[in-house]
Each structure stands twice: as structure tokens, then as C-alpha cells.
Amino acid sequence: MRRRKLGTIALLSVLLGVTPLLLGLGTSGGRDVMHPAVDFAATLVDRDGTQVDVTRLNIAGDVQLEGDMGRGNLRIAFDHIASVELSADSHDFSRAVVHLKNGETVTLRVRNSLTIYGQTTVGIYQIRARDLQSITFKS
């Protein structure tokens, strides 16, 4: 009886240990928001006017902005972007006016739930698109 009880406890311990991995909560899924492929520095301004300087700017580990343009989808690499101005468009989406380094301007519709990450001097900063007013990339 005692041997069976120890076996049950061991099995439960193993199951509890692997459950996060099976549910996709482990580090092997998704991209690394701590170490994006390229290090971009920017100033983020939230809807209240708070400015935050960040390095390692990324969106869920990607170094590109993705949004809808008409009936299609457009991805713009950060190295082509000078700045982005965001404004609430609806409950689910924001309007992103993207100012490119070549002088062109592109307007995208991005999800309000889009999460932007960056490294500050004191820790990792994250903010949703719906709470962000602008992104200005540093040269």
C-alpha cells in the first residue's frame, strides 16, 4: 500500500512539473521578448503623456509592426520606421500612422491588445497599443 502511495505522489509531481510545458506556458514556445533579433532604441509615450526610453524594443519578440491596410496585412520592419502615432479607432483596434525614414506615411489598423516590450534601466516595460500614444525610434 505504501509503495502505491509513493508511486501516486511521484506521478502527480511529474504531471505538475510538465503541465506548463504541455499548455504552452514554457519558454520553448513563442519568441523571446528579452532578446529580440535586433536591438532598437525608442521613446514610448503613453496616453497620459508619460515618456519611457527603452532599448530592445519589440512586439512579442518581433522587430516589425504588423497591421491591416485595406483588406490586406502589412508588416513594416522597425529599421524602416522613424515614428508611429497611435489613436483609438474602436474597442478592438487602434489607428497607427507610421512615418517611414524615407518620408512616406502609411496608416495601419492594429489590434488594441498588441503588446509592445522594451528594456529600461530598471526592468522590462510593456504596454498595450490601446494605451500608447506614440513611438519615436532613435537613430
Kinemage of the C-alpha trace (Angstrom):
@kinemage 1
@onewidth
@group {chain A} dominant
@subgroup {mainchain}
@vectorlist {calphas} color= white
{ca met a 1} P 0.000 0.000 0.000
{ca arg a 2} L 2.778 2.406 0.941
{ca arg a 3} L 4.640 1.721 -2.324
{ca arg a 4} L 1.487 2.525 -4.320
{ca lys a 5} L 1.030 5.808 -2.428
{ca leu a 6} L 4.642 6.848 -3.187
{ca gly a 7} L 4.121 5.992 -6.860
{ca thr a 8} L 0.991 8.163 -6.994
{ca ile a 9} L 2.805 11.090 -5.360
{ca ala a 10} L 5.715 10.743 -7.803
{ca leu a 11} L 3.331 10.641 -10.787
{ca leu a 12} L 1.491 13.749 -9.573
{ca ser a 13} L 4.796 15.578 -9.090
{ca val a 14} L 5.864 14.798 -12.649
{ca leu a 15} L 2.486 15.850 -14.062
{ca leu a 16} L 2.593 19.155 -12.186
{ca gly a 17} L 6.099 19.795 -13.481
{ca val a 18} L 5.283 19.251 -17.157
{ca thr a 19} L 1.809 20.811 -17.204
{ca pro a 20} L 3.069 24.356 -18.040
{ca leu a 21} L 5.085 22.963 -20.963
{ca leu a 22} L 2.107 20.984 -22.253
{ca leu a 23} L -0.108 24.065 -22.040
{ca gly a 24} L 2.387 26.192 -23.982
{ca leu a 25} L 3.497 28.197 -20.968
{ca gly a 26} L 7.113 27.119 -21.118
{ca thr a 27} L 9.962 29.125 -22.609
{ca ser a 28} L 10.185 26.925 -25.695
{ca gly a 29} L 7.028 28.442 -27.214
{ca gly a 30} L 6.853 31.936 -28.678
{ca arg a 31} L 9.600 34.486 -29.205
{ca asp a 32} L 11.960 35.940 -26.658
{ca val a 33} L 10.866 39.449 -25.644
{ca met a 34} L 14.033 39.866 -23.572
{ca his a 35} L 16.409 39.357 -26.500
{ca pro a 36} L 14.870 40.338 -29.868
{ca ala a 37} L 16.833 39.687 -33.061
{ca val a 38} L 17.889 43.360 -33.378
{ca asp a 39} L 18.258 45.991 -30.640
{ca phe a 40} L 16.114 49.065 -31.377
{ca ala a 41} L 16.008 52.069 -29.042
{ca ala a 42} L 12.925 54.279 -28.846
{ca thr a 43} L 10.912 56.665 -26.731
{ca leu a 44} L 7.390 55.489 -25.905
{ca val a 45} L 4.715 57.978 -24.842
{ca asp a 46} L 1.533 56.689 -23.227
{ca arg a 47} L -1.933 58.301 -23.350
{ca asp a 48} L -1.170 60.209 -20.118
{ca gly a 49} L 1.994 61.740 -21.597
{ca thr a 50} L 4.468 59.591 -19.658
{ca gln a 51} L 7.673 59.115 -21.672
{ca val a 52} L 9.703 55.937 -21.338
{ca asp a 53} L 13.058 55.415 -23.056
{ca val a 54} L 13.642 51.784 -23.994
{ca thr a 55} L 16.122 49.580 -25.784
{ca arg a 56} L 15.384 46.102 -27.204
{ca leu a 57} L 12.026 47.388 -28.467
{ca asn a 58} L 9.883 44.554 -29.825
{ca ile a 59} L 6.343 43.359 -30.331
{ca ala a 60} L 6.031 39.846 -28.906
{ca gly a 61} L 9.681 39.229 -29.836
{ca asp a 62} L 9.325 40.581 -33.394
{ca val a 63} L 11.064 43.721 -34.628
{ca gln a 64} L 8.329 44.707 -37.054
{ca leu a 65} L 4.929 46.367 -36.872
{ca glu a 66} L 2.075 44.393 -38.365
{ca gly a 67} L -1.377 45.688 -39.140
{ca asp a 68} L -4.236 45.760 -41.600
{ca met a 69} L -4.080 48.008 -44.633
{ca gly a 70} L -7.339 47.837 -46.527
{ca arg a 71} L -8.248 44.190 -46.917
{ca gly a 72} L -4.635 43.108 -46.652
{ca asn a 73} L -1.997 42.851 -43.955
{ca leu a 74} L 1.285 44.775 -43.951
{ca arg a 75} L 4.443 44.150 -41.931
{ca ile a 76} L 6.920 47.008 -41.656
{ca ala a 77} L 10.390 46.286 -40.267
{ca phe a 78} L 11.426 48.623 -37.442
{ca asp a 79} L 14.556 49.681 -39.333
{ca his a 80} L 12.293 51.467 -41.891
{ca ile a 81} L 10.228 53.327 -39.246
{ca ala a 82} L 11.005 56.808 -37.868
{ca ser a 83} L 7.908 57.088 -35.653
{ca val a 84} L 4.386 55.800 -35.058
{ca glu a 85} L 1.369 57.756 -33.799
{ca leu a 86} L -1.461 55.699 -32.323
{ca ser a 87} L -5.081 56.664 -31.688
{ca ala a 88} L -8.083 54.613 -30.594
{ca asp a 89} L -10.219 53.670 -33.576
{ca ser a 90} L -12.692 51.301 -31.939
{ca his a 91} L -12.997 48.954 -28.976
{ca asp a 92} L -10.709 46.373 -30.620
{ca phe a 93} L -8.446 48.407 -32.902
{ca ser a 94} L -6.204 51.474 -32.993
{ca arg a 95} L -5.126 53.555 -35.946
{ca ala a 96} L -1.345 53.604 -36.392
{ca val a 97} L 0.089 56.363 -38.567
{ca val a 98} L 3.567 55.114 -39.446
{ca his a 99} L 6.142 57.715 -40.523
{ca leu a 100} L 8.859 55.982 -42.509
{ca lys a 101} L 12.505 57.068 -42.677
{ca asn a 102} L 12.149 57.681 -46.427
{ca gly a 103} L 9.485 60.353 -45.769
{ca glu a 104} L 6.430 58.271 -46.673
{ca thr a 105} L 3.481 57.776 -44.328
{ca val a 106} L 1.441 54.576 -44.045
{ca thr a 107} L -1.726 54.092 -41.983
{ca leu a 108} L -2.404 50.691 -40.433
{ca arg a 109} L -5.127 49.288 -38.222
{ca val a 110} L -3.573 47.395 -35.293
{ca arg a 111} L -5.175 45.394 -32.509
{ca asn a 112} L -5.540 47.228 -29.201
{ca ser a 113} L -4.249 44.100 -27.464
{ca leu a 114} L -0.919 44.328 -29.315
{ca thr a 115} L 1.791 44.354 -26.631
{ca ile a 116} L 4.984 46.360 -27.051
{ca tyr a 117} L 8.019 45.466 -24.919
{ca gly a 118} L 11.243 47.303 -24.156
{ca gln a 119} L 14.141 47.259 -21.716
{ca thr a 120} L 14.503 50.208 -19.330
{ca thr a 121} L 17.328 50.851 -16.888
{ca val a 122} L 15.217 49.309 -14.117
{ca gly a 123} L 13.411 46.449 -15.864
{ca ile a 124} L 11.231 45.257 -18.720
{ca tyr a 125} L 8.486 47.678 -19.783
{ca gln a 126} L 5.341 46.507 -21.543
{ca ile a 127} L 2.362 48.441 -22.813
{ca arg a 128} L -0.687 47.677 -24.959
{ca ala a 129} L -1.306 49.553 -28.209
{ca arg a 130} L -4.560 50.965 -26.792
{ca asp a 131} L -2.551 52.719 -24.033
{ca leu a 132} L 0.215 54.047 -26.284
{ca gln a 133} L 0.212 57.461 -27.949
{ca ser a 134} L 3.488 57.308 -29.881
{ca ile a 135} L 6.750 55.517 -30.590
{ca thr a 136} L 9.767 57.524 -31.743
{ca phe a 137} L 12.737 55.460 -32.870
{ca lys a 138} L 16.227 56.685 -32.053
{ca ser a 139} L 18.842 56.698 -34.804
